[in-house]
Amino acid sequence: MPNKVDCRAVRLARVFRGENIESEHFGHAVLVDATGTVLHHWGDAGLIVHMRSAAKPFQILPALRDAVAEHFHLQRQELALACASHNGEAVHTMLAAAILKKTGLSDKDLQCGSHRPLGVDIGALADKPPWSVLHNNCSGKHALMLAACVKNGWPLQNYLDPQHPHQQRILHTLAKMGRIGSDKIGVQIDGCSAPEFSLPLQNIATLFANLAALPETPENSFDLMREFPYMVAGKNRFDTAIIEAGKGKFIAKTGAEGLECFAIRGKKPLGLVISIADGNGRAAPPVALKLLTRLNILNTESIPSLHGFLRPPVYNHRKRITGHIECALAP
């Protein structure tokens, strides 16, 4: 799906060195309700954006509706891991391995590849490659995809093929909840080799609004993420901190290249999505906190655990603070 020329990005964040601006981040944000109606937007609500890992709360839904959890006696923490871009901490890798063991599989069946764990300060592991595929931030998602294939008797060797029956179910779930034709969703290859999806920003926000609108049931990834925010990301991660601070009001899910998404419960379920145009995710947390405050969804300044994300410091190689990042949107 070709992208259109983007001339409407707005200044979202400034990076300071000392007291002077060193650089700026531009991008887009949109707030919609479950019908897809745009309530507020900053920049271009129709810009086509790649969801990357922000699709995980929806990629899990067909497996949940299959009663895969009951069939394999999966714990809710294990299901929450399937929504995660996790740090690769011990708790994450053990849960991914547990899903595979319960389905009669092993890490040899995962086709996500391996990478340096995302975790900060997780000990000697970060300095000793190679790492197992279980440390891949997508290992929970892949493990549950395989579980769904086992339960349905579908082939495992090509479980990441976009034409595979499980992947087709995921595509149609995205189309229905995003209020967009499946033929209008671009399908590419993600960093973990799973199908990856591109669609307009307002449709991504619509997906998250409809996730918030789902009833509280075991078939709802919203409630899994709300109950187990540490499984969604981990130590020192924005998604974990902001979900904990929200106390059930909303869930957050990051995507690669500066995407941050929120499903917000209330009398009118809402979806809020922020896309940083240059792909640098460091700008997303302060922008998200500013918008959540402006929309009266959360008083972020009153929550100490979020203070490090409001004006995140910039460090040099000696861990000295050289500046900070802050949202550039007007009050």
Sequence and secondary structure as in RCSB ss.txt:
>XXXX:A:sequence
MPNKVDCRAVRLARVFRGENIESEHFGHAVLVDATGTVLHHWGDAGLIVHMRSAAKPFQILPALRDAVAEHFHLQ
RQELALACASHNGEAVHTMLAAAILKKTGLSDKDLQCGSHRPLGVDIGALADKPPWSVLHNNCSGKHALMLAACV
KNGWPLQNYLDPQHPHQQRILHTLAKMGRIGSDKIGVQIDGCSAPEFSLPLQNIATLFANLAALPETPENSFDLM
REFPYMVAGKNRFDTAIIEAGKGKFIAKTGAEGLECFAIRGKKPLGLVISIADGNGRAAPPVALKLLTRLNILNT
ESIPSLHGFLRPPVYNHRKRITGHIECALAP
>XXXX:A:secstr
         EEEEEEEETTEEEEEEEEEEEEEETT  EEEEES TT EEE GGGGHHHHTHHHHHTTHHHHHT  
HHHHHHTT      HHHHHHHHHHHHHTT  GGG  S       SS GGGGGS    GGGSTTHHHHHHHHHHHH
HHT  STTTT TTSHHHHHHHHHHHHHHTS GGGSEEEE TTSSEEEEEEHHHHHHHHHHHHHS SSTT HHHHH
HH HHHHS TT HHHHHHHHHTTSEEEEEETTTEEEEEE SSS EEEEEEETT  GGGHHHHHHHHHHHTTS  G
GG GGGHHHHS EEE TTS EEEEEEE S  
